[in-house]
Amino acid sequence: MTPRWNTQDVKDEMGPELWDWQYGGEYTYKDLDECMKSVWPDDQTYWEAEDRIRNALFIPELHTWSTEKGTPNPKGALKDHGSSTENFGNLGGCEEWPHEYDYLLAKWSHLKSLLKR
């Protein structure tokens, strides 16, 4: 996970549904049945598995994520680890930041600006 996971530019790039699913512990906007049919269009056996198995078989790269803010479907696909904020509260270690963090962040922003041209 990038240390910038909670910044607005990451949220904007990912879109609200994917960001909320990935980091916020939210359900997808579509129900799990629709998600499985779009991710596994040719294998009906996956459509009929129990929810815990279908959530494990959900492939986020194949799902069409909404770019508009919507409402998580209580029967949608769900990651099994909860929100990142919740998980960080359970960590027993600490993360070390490089001494030149500001310099690295400035160079990263500069690189991103060059790539957008």
N, C-alpha and C positions, 0 to 999 in steps of 0.2 A: 504494500500500500504506500502510495506517495504521501510524504508529510504534508502535502498541500491538498489532501483529499477534501477538506472542508472549506475550500476557498470558492468564491463565486465563479471564477473562470472555469474551474473543474465542473461545478454544478451546471453551468451554462452549456459546456461542451457535451456533457453526458445527457442532459435533458432531465426533467423532473422525475419521470417514472423510473428510469434506470438508476439515477442517483439514490432515490428513496429506497429502491429494492436493494441496491448494493451496500449502501452505508447506513440507511435509516431503519432497516429491519421491517420495511413495509411490503405488503402484497403487491403483485402486478395489478394493473387496471382490468385486464381480462381475467376471466375465471380459468382455473387450471385445465379444464376440458379444452377450451379454445387454445390455450398455450400449447398443450401437448399435440393438438392436431396441426398447429403451425410448425412446431419444432420436429415432430415425427409424423409427417403426412402419409408415409407409406407403411407404417407399422402400427396397426390397430391394437396389438397386444399391449403396447405401452399406454394407450389411451385408457385401458380398463384396469390398470394396476391400482393398488391402494395409493392414497394421497402421499404418504411418506416416500414411497418408491418413485412416484411421478415427480415429486419435487426434486428428488436426487437426480432424475433423468432430464430435468429441465436444462436446456442449453441456452444460456443468455445470448450468445453470439448469433443464434438463429432466430431469436425472437424479434419482432418488430416493436420497438419501444416508442411510446408516445412522446412527442416533443412538447405537448401542451400539458399543463397541470390538470390532473384529473383526480378521481377518487379511487384509492386502493380497494380492490374487490376482496371481501373477506374469504372468498373461495378461490383466490388467485394463487399464483406460484409464490413461494416464500422461501428465502434462504434460512437455513437452520441455525444460524448463529446469533440472530438478533441484531440490534443496531451496533455500529462501531463505537458510539459513545458508551453504551452499556458494556461492551467488551473491554474498552480501555479502563473502565472502573474496576475491572477484575484482574488487571495485570499486576504482577508482583515485582516486576523489574522496572527499570527506567531506560529511557532512550537518550543516547548521547548525540548532541548536535555538533557539527564541525565548528571550529572557531571562526572560520571564514564564511559562515552561513549567509550573511548579508551580501557578500561579494558573489557567492555562488548563485544566490537568488536573483541578483541583478543580471548576471551573465545569462541565466536561464530565461529571464524575461526578454533580454535582448535577442537571444536565439529565436524565441517564439515570434518576436516581431519580424524578424527576417524571413521566417518560414511562411508567414501570412501574406507576403507580397506576391 
